[in-house]
Amino acid sequence: MPNIKPVSDLRNYTEVLKEVDVSNRVYLTRNGHGQYGILTMAEIDELDRYRAAYTLFSKLKSSEERANKEGWISADDLEKELGV
């Protein structure tokens, strides 16, 4: 269940931060509307990993589509191109 608090509760931020963990996120409102969410560093790191993986998979998919359209090169041709 989300823990929703007005942003003005941050005046006593120590108490608000005690309530933050992975299973109990804290959402802050401003003028009655959702405005912010407080995440733990572990959650931020996890989101960064997901974003990096998504970016990698997106680029791999577009590269594969381009290779299927324009044609693949052989491993030997690649080695020649790279000078290996």
Protein Blocks (a to p, Z undefined) as FASTA:
>chain_A
ZZdddfklmmmmmlmmmmgcfklccdddeehiafbdcddfklmmmmmmmmmmmmmmmmmm
mmmmmmmmnopadfklmmmmnoZZ
